[in-house]
């Protein structure tokens, strides 16, 4: 029995692989012409953020990620903000995800969404 306990070595857990979450499909692009698709777009982005909080820990990272999927009218709307991308003021649209999302829904969302539900 003494030999058995001597031959068992403790596992080194520090070498265990890091936990990886499953990958989630990137959101479809949003062009601003179909208001009914905006809710799905923002929910897809939220899934990405919640699945990888270490990568999307700030409002700025969330807004910039979401911005990369804006095309058409929505893409044209965001262009002036992107030209001032270095502005990290917390009240700036690209540094405040709640403001970013609110603006998206104000400009491109379905104004009757709640009534249709």
TIMI-2910 file (N, C-alpha, C, CB; in pm, 1 decimal, decimal comma, always signed):
<rs>
+----------+----------+----------+----------+----------+----------+----------+----------+----------+----------+----------+----------+------+
!      n_x !      n_y !      n_z !     ca_x !     ca_y !     ca_z !      c_x !      c_y !      c_z !     cb_x !     cb_y !     cb_z ! resn !
+----------+----------+----------+----------+----------+----------+----------+----------+----------+----------+----------+----------+------+
!    +82,2 !   -119,7 !     +0,0 !     +0,0 !     +0,0 !     +0,0 !    +85,9 !   +125,0 !     +0,0 !    -93,1 !     +0,4 !   +119,8 !  Unk !
!   +200,6 !   +121,5 !    +68,2 !   +290,6 !   +235,8 !    +72,6 !   +343,9 !   +271,9 !    -64,1 !   +405,0 !   +208,2 !   +165,5 !  Unk !
!   +374,0 !   +171,7 !   -145,8 !   +423,9 !   +197,5 !   -281,0 !   +315,8 !   +261,5 !   -367,2 !   +473,3 !    +67,5 !   -346,0 !  Unk !
!   +193,5 !   +219,5 !   -348,0 !    +83,2 !   +272,9 !   -426,2 !    +64,9 !   +421,9 !   -399,5 !    -45,8 !   +197,3 !   -394,9 !  Unk !
!    +69,1 !   +464,0 !   -277,1 !    +51,2 !   +605,5 !   -246,3 !   +171,5 !   +687,6 !   -289,8 !    +26,5 !   +624,4 !    -97,6 !  Unk !
!   +288,1 !   +628,0 !   -292,7 !   +406,1 !   +701,5 !   -337,6 !   +404,8 !   +721,6 !   -488,5 !   +533,3 !   +628,1 !   -295,9 !  Unk !
!   +345,0 !   +629,2 !   -563,7 !   +347,5 !   +640,5 !   -708,7 !   +239,0 !   +732,7 !   -762,8 !   +333,3 !   +504,6 !   -770,3 !  Unk !
!   +141,8 !   +765,1 !   -681,6 !    +35,9 !   +855,8 !   -725,4 !    +85,1 !   +998,3 !   -706,8 !    -96,9 !   +831,4 !   -646,4 !  Unk !
!    +88,4 !  +1071,5 !   -814,8 !   +132,3 !  +1210,8 !   -807,1 !    +12,0 !  +1301,3 !   -825,7 !   +241,4 !  +1241,6 !   -913,5 !  Unk !
!     +9,9 !  +1410,3 !   -755,9 !   -103,2 !  +1502,3 !   -771,2 !   -103,6 !  +1563,2 !   -911,3 !    -97,7 !  +1613,8 !   -664,2 !  Unk !
!   -222,9 !  +1589,1 !   -962,1 !   -236,3 !  +1651,9 !  -1094,1 !   -204,4 !  +1799,9 !  -1084,0 !   -378,6 !  +1631,4 !  -1151,4 !  Unk !
!   -140,4 !  +1847,8 !  -1186,1 !   -111,2 !  +1991,0 !  -1193,9 !   -224,9 !  +2056,2 !  -1271,9 !    +29,1 !  +2018,8 !  -1262,1 !  Unk !
!   -318,6 !  +2117,2 !  -1201,3 !   -434,8 !  +2177,7 !  -1266,1 !   -400,8 !  +2306,9 !  -1338,5 !   -542,5 !  +2204,0 !  -1164,4 !  Unk !
!   -286,8 !  +2363,0 !  -1314,6 !   -250,8 !  +2487,7 !  -1381,9 !   -226,2 !  +2466,1 !  -1530,3 !   -127,4 !  +2548,8 !  -1317,4 !  Unk !
!   -204,8 !  +2341,0 !  -1571,8 !   -180,1 !  +2313,0 !  -1712,8 !   -306,6 !  +2271,1 !  -1786,3 !    -75,2 !  +2205,3 !  -1726,6 !  Unk !
!   -419,0 !  +2271,1 !  -1717,8 !   -544,9 !  +2234,0 !  -1781,7 !   -580,9 !  +2339,3 !  -1885,7 !   -658,6 !  +2218,9 !  -1676,6 !  Unk !
!   -640,5 !  +2297,3 !  -1996,6 !   -677,1 !  +2395,2 !  -2099,2 !   -782,7 !  +2491,7 !  -2047,2 !   -728,2 !  +2324,2 !  -2225,4 !  Unk !
!   -776,3 !  +2614,0 !  -2093,8 !   -874,4 !  +2715,0 !  -2054,1 !  -1010,7 !  +2676,1 !  -2109,1 !   -833,1 !  +2856,3 !  -2104,2 !  Unk !
!  -1115,2 !  +2708,4 !  -2035,5 !  -1251,3 !  +2680,2 !  -2080,4 !  -1282,8 !  +2766,8 !  -2201,3 !  -1354,1 !  +2705,0 !  -1966,7 !  Unk !
!  -1334,9 !  +2705,8 !  -2303,9 !  -1373,4 !  +2779,0 !  -2424,2 !  -1523,9 !  +2765,4 !  -2442,2 !  -1296,6 !  +2726,4 !  -2550,0 !  Unk !
!  -1590,8 !  +2875,4 !  -2466,8 !  -1733,0 !  +2869,5 !  -2495,6 !  -1750,1 !  +2832,1 !  -2641,8 !  -1803,2 !  +3004,7 !  -2463,4 !  Unk !
!  -1865,6 !  +2779,9 !  -2672,6 !  -1891,1 !  +2745,6 !  -2811,7 !  -1905,1 !  +2873,4 !  -2891,9 !  -2017,5 !  +2657,6 !  -2825,6 !  Unk !
!  -1870,2 !  +2865,2 !  -3017,1 !  -1881,3 !  +2985,4 !  -3099,5 !  -2027,7 !  +3007,4 !  -3136,8 !  -1792,9 !  +2973,8 !  -3227,3 !  Unk !
!  -2063,1 !  +3131,1 !  -3148,4 !  -2198,8 !  +3170,2 !  -3184,3 !  -2191,1 !  +3244,1 !  -3316,9 !  -2265,4 !  +3258,9 !  -3072,7 !  Unk !
!  -2288,3 !  +3219,2 !  -3401,8 !  -2293,5 !  +3282,6 !  -3533,1 !  -2293,6 !  +3434,7 !  -3518,6 !  -2418,1 !  +3235,8 !  -3611,0 !  Unk !
!  -2213,7 !  +3497,8 !  -3600,6 !  -2210,6 !  +3644,8 !  -3603,0 !  -2346,7 !  +3696,0 !  -3650,7 !  -2095,2 !  +3697,8 !  -3695,9 !  Unk !
!  -2384,4 !  +3815,6 !  -3608,9 !  -2513,4 !  +3869,1 !  -3653,3 !  -2513,8 !  +3895,4 !  -3803,4 !  -2546,5 !  +3998,1 !  -3577,7 !  Unk !
!  -2631,9 !  +3886,3 !  -3862,2 !  -2646,0 !  +3927,9 !  -4001,4 !  -2628,8 !  +4078,6 !  -4004,9 !  -2784,6 !  +3884,2 !  -4062,1 !  Unk !
!  -2582,1 !  +4129,8 !  -4116,6 !  -2566,0 !  +4274,9 !  -4127,0 !  -2703,8 !  +4341,6 !  -4121,8 !  -2490,8 !  +4313,5 !  -4258,5 !  Unk !
!  -2703,2 !  +4465,5 !  -4080,3 !  -2826,9 !  +4543,2 !  -4072,2 !  -2808,7 !  +4669,0 !  -4154,8 !  -2863,6 !  +4578,1 !  -3924,1 !  Unk !
!  -2899,3 !  +4688,8 !  -4253,0 !  -2883,2 !  +4803,1 !  -4343,3 !  -2978,0 !  +4918,7 !  -4315,1 !  -2902,3 !  +4758,4 !  -4483,7 !  Unk !
!  -3066,3 !  +4902,2 !  -4219,1 !  -3155,2 !  +5011,6 !  -4181,1 !  -3283,6 !  +5019,8 !  -4260,4 !  -3083,8 !  +5138,8 !  -4194,4 !  Unk !
!  -3303,7 !  +4932,8 !  -4360,0 !  -3424,0 !  +4942,1 !  -4442,6 !  -3537,9 !  +4853,7 !  -4394,5 !  -3390,8 !  +4906,5 !  -4583,8 !  Unk !
!  -3508,8 !  +4758,0 !  -4308,6 !  -3612,6 !  +4667,0 !  -4260,1 !  -3616,0 !  +4672,1 !  -4107,3 !  -3587,3 !  +4521,0 !  -4310,4 !  Unk !
!  -3702,3 !  +4759,2 !  -4057,4 !  -3709,4 !  +4784,9 !  -3913,4 !  -3733,9 !  +4657,5 !  -3832,9 !  -3819,2 !  +4885,5 !  -3884,1 !  Unk !
!  -3809,3 !  +4564,4 !  -3888,7 !  -3842,0 !  +4442,1 !  -3814,1 !  -3719,7 !  +4353,1 !  -3790,6 !  -3948,6 !  +4363,1 !  -3888,5 !  Unk !
!  -3609,8 !  +4379,9 !  -3859,5 !  -3488,2 !  +4299,9 !  -3841,0 !  -3394,2 !  +4357,0 !  -3734,3 !  -3414,1 !  +4289,1 !  -3972,5 !  Unk !
!  -3421,7 !  +4476,5 !  -3687,9 !  -3331,8 !  +4540,9 !  -3591,7 !  -3327,4 !  +4466,4 !  -3458,4 !  -3375,0 !  +4685,1 !  -3568,5 !  Unk !
!  -3440,5 !  +4424,0 !  -3407,8 !  -3443,6 !  +4353,7 !  -3279,2 !  -3358,8 !  +4225,9 !  -3287,5 !  -3590,3 !  +4319,5 !  -3238,6 !  Unk !
!  -3371,2 !  +4150,9 !  -3395,9 !  -3290,7 !  +4029,3 !  -3413,4 !  -3142,6 !  +4060,3 !  -3421,7 !  -3334,3 !  +3954,7 !  -3538,3 !  Unk !
!  -3109,3 !  +4170,4 !  -3488,7 !  -2969,2 !  +4211,8 !  -3499,3 !  -2911,1 !  +4241,3 !  -3360,9 !  -2956,4 !  +4336,1 !  -3590,2 !  Unk !
!  -2982,3 !  +4320,9 !  -3281,9 !  -2929,7 !  +4357,4 !  -3149,8 !  -2926,2 !  +4236,5 !  -3055,7 !  -3014,8 !  +4469,7 !  -3087,8 !  Unk !
!  -3022,7 !  +4147,0 !  -3068,0 !  -3020,6 !  +4026,4 !  -2984,5 !  -2903,6 !  +3935,7 !  -3021,8 !  -3153,2 !  +3949,5 !  -2998,0 !  Unk !
!  -2873,0 !  +3925,8 !  -3150,7 !  -2756,7 !  +3846,6 !  -3193,6 !  -2628,2 !  +3905,1 !  -3136,5 !  -2748,4 !  +3840,8 !  -3347,7 !  Unk !
!  -2617,7 !  +4036,5 !  -3138,0 !  -2499,7 !  +4102,0 !  -3079,5 !  -2491,7 !  +4072,6 !  -2930,0 !  -2504,0 !  +4255,1 !  -3103,7 !  Unk !
!  -2604,5 !  +4081,8 !  -2860,1 !  -2606,3 !  +4054,7 !  -2715,8 !  -2562,1 !  +3911,5 !  -2684,7 !  -2746,8 !  +4079,3 !  -2659,0 !  Unk !
!  -2601,6 !  +3816,4 !  -2768,4 !  -2557,6 !  +3677,7 !  -2748,2 !  -2405,7 !  +3667,4 !  -2755,9 !  -2622,2 !  +3584,7 !  -2852,8 !  Unk !
!  -2347,7 !  +3735,5 !  -2852,4 !  -2201,6 !  +3736,3 !  -2867,5 !  -2138,0 !  +3794,8 !  -2741,5 !  -2158,7 !  +3818,0 !  -2993,8 !  Unk !
!  -2189,6 !  +3907,0 !  -2694,6 !  -2132,1 !  +3974,5 !  -2577,2 !  -2141,4 !  +3886,7 !  -2452,2 !  -2203,7 !  +4108,6 !  -2552,2 !  Unk !
!  -2255,2 !  +3823,2 !  -2433,5 !  -2273,9 !  +3740,3 !  -2314,1 !  -2194,3 !  +3610,5 !  -2321,3 !  -2421,3 !  +3708,8 !  -2294,8 !  Unk !
!  -2168,2 !  +3564,2 !  -2441,5 !  -2090,9 !  +3441,4 !  -2458,3 !  -1941,4 !  +3464,2 !  -2438,1 !  -2115,6 !  +3383,0 !  -2596,1 !  Unk !
!  -1897,0 !  +3586,7 !  -2459,3 !  -1753,5 !  +3616,9 !  -2449,8 !  -1731,4 !  +3747,1 !  -2372,3 !  -1690,3 !  +3627,2 !  -2591,2 !  Unk !
!  -1769,4 !  +3751,2 !  -2244,5 !  -1758,8 !  +3875,4 !  -2167,5 !  -1615,6 !  +3925,2 !  -2150,8 !  -1820,1 !  +3855,8 !  -2032,3 !  Unk !
!  -1519,3 !  +3836,3 !  -2157,6 !  -1379,8 !  +3879,8 !  -2144,1 !  -1337,5 !  +3965,3 !  -2262,5 !  -1286,6 !  +3758,6 !  -2131,2 !  Unk !
!  -1396,6 !  +3941,7 !  -2378,0 !  -1361,4 !  +4018,3 !  -2497,3 !  -1448,2 !  +4143,7 !  -2513,8 !  -1374,3 !  +3930,3 !  -2620,6 !  Unk !
!  -1571,9 !  +4137,5 !  -2467,0 !  -1664,6 !  +4250,7 !  -2482,4 !  -1699,0 !  +4307,1 !  -2345,1 !  -1794,4 !  +4207,3 !  -2557,6 !  Unk !
!  -1597,5 !  +4353,8 !  -2275,2 !  -1614,0 !  +4400,8 !  -2137,8 !  -1651,1 !  +4548,1 !  -2129,2 !  -1487,8 !  +4376,7 !  -2060,4 !  Unk !
!  -1643,0 !  +4621,2 !  -2239,5 !  -1673,6 !  +4764,4 !  -2233,3 !  -1781,8 !  +4800,6 !  -2334,6 !  -1546,6 !  +4848,1 !  -2258,9 !  Unk !
!  -1850,8 !  +4909,5 !  -2306,2 !  -1951,1 !  +4960,0 !  -2399,7 !  -1888,5 !  +4989,9 !  -2535,1 !  -2018,2 !  +5085,8 !  -2343,6 !  Unk !
!  -1768,8 !  +5044,1 !  -2532,1 !  -1700,3 !  +5079,9 !  -2656,8 !  -1676,7 !  +4956,4 !  -2744,2 !  -1566,2 !  +5149,3 !  -2626,2 !  Unk !
!  -1629,5 !  +4848,3 !  -2685,3 !  -1605,6 !  +4725,7 !  -2762,2 !  -1736,5 !  +4672,0 !  -2819,9 !  -1538,4 !  +4618,3 !  -2673,7 !  Unk !
!  -1843,7 !  +4680,5 !  -2743,7 !  -1974,3 !  +4634,3 !  -2791,0 !  -2023,5 !  +4720,3 !  -2907,2 !  -2076,9 !  +4636,4 !  -2676,3 !  Unk !
!  -2012,0 !  +4851,5 !  -2892,3 !  -2057,9 !  +4941,7 !  -2998,1 !  -1975,1 !  +4924,9 !  -3125,2 !  -2051,7 !  +5087,0 !  -2950,5 !  Unk !
!  -1844,6 !  +4913,9 !  -3111,6 !  -1759,5 !  +4898,3 !  -3229,8 !  -1785,2 !  +4765,1 !  -3299,5 !  -1611,9 !  +4909,2 !  -3191,1 !  Unk !
!  -1805,6 !  +4659,5 !  -3222,8 !  -1837,5 !  +4529,7 !  -3283,5 !  -1968,3 !  +4540,9 !  -3361,4 !  -1847,7 !  +4418,1 !  -3174,8 !  Unk !
!  -2071,7 !  +4595,7 !  -3299,2 !  -2202,2 !  +4609,1 !  -3364,1 !  -2193,0 !  +4695,5 !  -3488,9 !  -2304,2 !  +4668,4 !  -3267,0 !  Unk !
!  -2115,7 !  +4801,1 !  -3480,3 !  -2097,5 !  +4892,4 !  -3592,7 !  -2041,6 !  +4821,3 !  -3715,1 !  -2005,8 !  +5006,3 !  -3553,1 !  Unk !
!  -1958,8 !  +4722,3 !  -3693,5 !  -1895,9 !  +4653,1 !  -3806,6 !  -1996,7 !  +4576,2 !  -3891,5 !  -1789,1 !  +4557,8 !  -3756,0 !  Unk !
!  -2120,2 !  +4560,9 !  -3843,6 !  -2223,7 !  +4490,3 !  -3919,4 !  -2329,1 !  +4585,2 !  -3976,9 !  -2291,2 !  +4387,1 !  -3830,6 !  Unk !
!  -2307,7 !  +4714,9 !  -3964,7 !  -2401,2 !  +4812,0 !  -4020,8 !  -2363,1 !  +4841,9 !  -4165,0 !  -2403,2 !  +4942,0 !  -3936,7 !  Unk !
!  -2461,6 !  +4834,1 !  -4253,3 !  -2440,3 !  +4861,7 !  -4395,3 !  -2550,6 !  +4955,8 !  -4443,2 !  -2438,8 !  +4729,4 !  -4479,5 !  Unk !
!  -2548,7 !  +4992,6 !  -4569,2 !  -2655,6 !  +5073,1 !  -4627,9 !  -2681,0 !  +5201,7 !  -4551,7 !  -2782,2 !  +4993,3 !  -4634,2 !  Unk !
!  -2809,7 !  +5232,5 !  -4531,0 !  -2847,4 !  +5355,1 !  -4458,8 !  -2788,3 !  +5359,1 !  -4319,0 !  -2999,0 !  +5367,0 !  -4450,3 !  Unk !
!  -2791,9 !  +5246,1 !  -4250,0 !  -2737,4 !  +5240,9 !  -4113,6 !  -2586,3 !  +5263,2 !  -4115,9 !  -2770,6 !  +5105,0 !  -4046,6 !  Unk !
!  -2519,8 !  +5210,1 !  -4217,1 !  -2375,6 !  +5230,2 !  -4231,5 !  -2341,9 !  +5375,9 !  -4259,4 !  -2320,9 !  +5142,3 !  -4343,0 !  Unk !
!  -2424,6 !  +5440,3 !  -4340,9 !  -2403,4 !  +5583,5 !  -4370,1 !  -2423,6 !  +5667,0 !  -4244,3 !  -2499,6 !  +5631,8 !  -4482,0 !  Unk !
!  -2521,0 !  +5628,8 !  -4163,8 !  -2548,5 !  +5702,2 !  -4040,2 !  -2429,0 !  +5697,5 !  -3945,5 !  -2672,7 !  +5645,2 !  -3970,8 !  Unk !
!  -2362,2 !  +5583,4 !  -3936,0 !  -2253,6 !  +5568,6 !  -3838,4 !  -2121,7 !  +5627,9 !  -3887,5 !  -2233,6 !  +5421,9 !  -3805,3 !  Unk !
!  -2107,3 !  +5651,6 !  -4017,4 !  -1979,7 !  +5700,3 !  -4072,9 !  -1922,9 !  +5823,1 !  -4002,1 !  -1997,7 !  +5732,7 !  -4217,9 !  Unk !
!  -2001,4 !  +5927,9 !  -3976,1 !  -1943,8 !  +6044,9 !  -3907,9 !  -1887,2 !  +6012,0 !  -3769,5 !  -2049,1 !  +6153,2 !  -3894,3 !  Unk !
!  -1950,1 !  +5919,3 !  -3700,2 !  -1899,9 !  +5878,5 !  -3568,3 !  -1767,9 !  +5803,3 !  -3581,8 !  -2003,8 !  +5790,6 !  -3495,4 !  Unk !
!  -1757,5 !  +5723,6 !  -3686,6 !  -1634,0 !  +5647,8 !  -3708,8 !  -1518,4 !  +5738,7 !  -3747,2 !  -1655,2 !  +5542,9 !  -3817,2 !  Unk !
!  -1549,0 !  +5851,5 !  -3811,0 !  -1441,4 !  +5944,8 !  -3846,4 !  -1381,6 !  +6009,6 !  -3721,6 !  -1493,9 !  +6053,2 !  -3942,0 !  Unk !
!  -1453,1 !  +6000,9 !  -3610,5 !  -1405,2 !  +6054,3 !  -3483,1 !  -1388,1 !  +5939,4 !  -3382,7 !  -1503,8 !  +6162,2 !  -3427,6 !  Unk !
!  -1340,2 !  +5826,6 !  -3431,7 !  -1333,5 !  +5702,7 !  -3353,0 !  -1244,3 !  +5713,3 !  -3229,4 !  -1283,7 !  +5590,5 !  -3440,0 !  Unk !
!  -1150,5 !  +5805,0 !  -3229,5 !  -1059,4 !  +5817,1 !  -3114,8 !  -1124,4 !  +5885,4 !  -2994,1 !   -935,5 !  +5894,6 !  -3155,8 !  Unk !
!  -1243,4 !  +5942,1 !  -3011,6 !  -1314,5 !  +6006,2 !  -2901,0 !  -1362,6 !  +5898,4 !  -2803,4 !  -1434,8 !  +6091,5 !  -2953,6 !  Unk !
!  -1306,4 !  +5896,2 !  -2683,8 !  -1344,0 !  +5795,7 !  -2584,3 !  -1426,0 !  +5854,2 !  -2470,0 !  -1220,1 !  +5729,5 !  -2528,7 !  Unk !
!  -1479,5 !  +5974,2 !  -2489,9 !  -1566,2 !  +6035,5 !  -2389,8 !  -1683,5 !  +5940,5 !  -2362,2 !  -1617,3 !  +6176,2 !  -2437,7 !  Unk !
!  -1714,9 !  +5913,7 !  -2235,9 !  -1822,7 !  +5818,6 !  -2203,5 !  -1959,5 !  +5856,6 !  -2259,8 !  -1834,0 !  +5805,2 !  -2055,1 !  Unk !
!  -1980,8 !  +5984,0 !  -2289,6 !  -2109,6 !  +6025,1 !  -2344,8 !  -2112,5 !  +6016,4 !  -2497,1 !  -2141,8 !  +6166,6 !  -2300,9 !  Unk !
!  -1999,1 !  +5983,6 !  -2557,9 !  -1992,0 !  +5971,3 !  -2703,6 !  -2061,6 !  +5842,4 !  -2747,1 !  -1844,0 !  +5973,1 !  -2752,5 !  Unk !
!  -2130,8 !  +5846,1 !  -2857,2 !  -2211,5 !  +5734,1 !  -2904,2 !  -2135,7 !  +5601,3 !  -2908,5 !  -2264,7 !  +5765,1 !  -3040,3 !  Unk !
!  -2011,9 !  +5601,7 !  -2954,6 !  -1936,0 !  +5477,2 !  -2966,6 !  -1874,3 !  +5431,8 !  -2834,5 !  -1827,2 !  +5493,7 !  -3069,6 !  Unk !
!  -1889,4 !  +5511,6 !  -2730,3 !  -1838,5 !  +5473,7 !  -2598,1 !  -1951,0 !  +5442,3 !  -2500,3 !  -1751,4 !  +5584,9 !  -2541,7 !  Unk !
!  -2074,7 !  +5450,5 !  -2548,3 !  -2191,7 !  +5429,9 !  -2463,2 !  -2288,2 !  +5337,5 !  -2537,7 !  -2260,7 !  +5566,9 !  -2426,0 !  Unk !
!  -2282,8 !  +5208,9 !  -2508,5 !  -2361,5 !  +5111,9 !  -2585,1 !  -2511,3 !  +5135,0 !  -2572,0 !  -2328,1 !  +4971,5 !  -2540,5 !  Unk !
!  -2557,9 !  +5174,3 !  -2455,5 !  -2701,2 !  +5200,2 !  -2438,7 !  -2745,5 !  +5314,9 !  -2529,7 !  -2733,7 !  +5233,3 !  -2290,9 !  Unk !
!  -2665,8 !  +5420,3 !  -2537,0 !  -2695,8 !  +5532,0 !  -2626,4 !  -2691,9 !  +5486,2 !  -2772,2 !  -2596,1 !  +5647,8 !  -2603,9 !  Unk !
!  -2591,6 !  +5407,2 !  -2807,1 !  -2578,8 !  +5353,6 !  -2942,8 !  -2704,4 !  +5275,0 !  -2981,6 !  -2453,6 !  +5263,4 !  -2953,8 !  Unk !
!  -2746,8 !  +5184,0 !  -2894,6 !  -2864,2 !  +5101,1 !  -2922,2 !  -2991,7 !  +5185,4 !  -2928,2 !  -2878,3 !  +4992,0 !  -2815,3 !  Unk !
!  -3003,8 !  +5282,0 !  -2838,3 !  -3120,6 !  +5370,4 !  -2838,0 !  -3130,0 !  +5447,3 !  -2969,1 !  -3114,3 !  +5468,2 !  -2719,4 !  Unk !
!  -3017,2 !  +5498,2 !  -3016,2 !  -3015,7 !  +5571,2 !  -3143,3 !  -3054,2 !  +5480,4 !  -3259,8 !  -2877,3 !  +5632,3 !  -3168,0 !  Unk !
!  -3003,3 !  +5358,0 !  -3260,1 !  -3040,6 !  +5262,9 !  -3365,8 !  -3192,2 !  +5243,9 !  -3369,6 !  -2970,3 !  +5126,6 !  -3343,7 !  Unk !
!  -3253,2 !  +5221,5 !  -3253,2 !  -3397,7 !  +5198,6 !  -3248,9 !  -3475,9 !  +5325,4 !  -3282,0 !  -3438,8 !  +5146,9 !  -3111,2 !  Unk !
!  -3425,1 !  +5440,7 !  -3242,6 !  -3492,9 !  +5566,4 !  -3274,5 !  -3493,6 !  +5590,7 !  -3425,2 !  -3425,1 !  +5684,0 !  -3202,0 !  Unk !
!  -3380,3 !  +5567,6 !  -3489,3 !  -3367,5 !  +5596,8 !  -3631,5 !  -3415,9 !  +5485,5 !  -3723,5 !  -3226,0 !  +5626,5 !  -3662,5 !  Unk !
!  -3396,7 !  +5360,2 !  -3684,1 !  -3421,7 !  +5249,2 !  -3776,1 !  -3519,4 !  +5144,2 !  -3724,2 !  -3293,2 !  +5182,9 !  -3808,5 !  Unk !
!  -3565,0 !  +5159,3 !  -3601,3 !  -3654,9 !  +5060,1 !  -3543,3 !  -3798,9 !  +5079,6 !  -3585,9 !  -3646,2 !  +5064,3 !  -3393,9 !  Unk !
!  -3878,8 !  +4981,5 !  -3557,9 !  -4021,1 !  +4984,6 !  -3587,9 !  -4092,3 !  +5060,9 !  -3476,7 !  -4078,7 !  +4840,4 !  -3603,0 !  Unk !
!  -4151,0 !  +5177,5 !  -3508,1 !  -4215,8 !  +5256,5 !  -3403,0 !  -4338,2 !  +5186,5 !  -3343,8 !  -4256,6 !  +5391,9 !  -3458,1 !  Unk !
!  -4392,7 !  +5088,0 !  -3414,2 !  -4510,8 !  +5016,1 !  -3366,4 !  -4476,6 !  +4879,3 !  -3309,3 !  -4610,6 !  +5000,3 !  -3478,7 !  Unk !
!  -4349,1 !  +4853,6 !  -3282,1 !  -4306,4 !  +4720,8 !  -3237,5 !  -4382,0 !  +4672,8 !  -3114,4 !  -4158,5 !  +4721,4 !  -3208,4 !  Unk !
!  -4399,9 !  +4757,5 !  -3015,6 !  -4467,3 !  +4717,5 !  -2891,9 !  -4614,0 !  +4686,6 !  -2920,3 !  -4455,2 !  +4828,3 !  -2784,3 !  Unk !
!  -4677,5 !  +4766,2 !  -3003,4 !  -4818,7 !  +4744,9 !  -3033,5 !  -4842,1 !  +4616,9 !  -3112,9 !  -4873,8 !  +4863,3 !  -3110,0 !  Unk !
!  -4744,2 !  +4576,8 !  -3194,1 !  -4757,8 !  +4456,5 !  -3276,4 !  -4733,8 !  +4329,5 !  -3197,1 !  -4661,9 !  +4462,2 !  -3392,9 !  Unk !
!  -4665,0 !  +4339,6 !  -3084,1 !  -4628,1 !  +4219,1 !  -3007,7 !  -4746,6 !  +4151,3 !  -2944,6 !  -4528,9 !  +4253,6 !  -2900,7 !  Unk !
+----------+----------+----------+----------+----------+----------+----------+----------+----------+----------+----------+----------+------+
</rs>
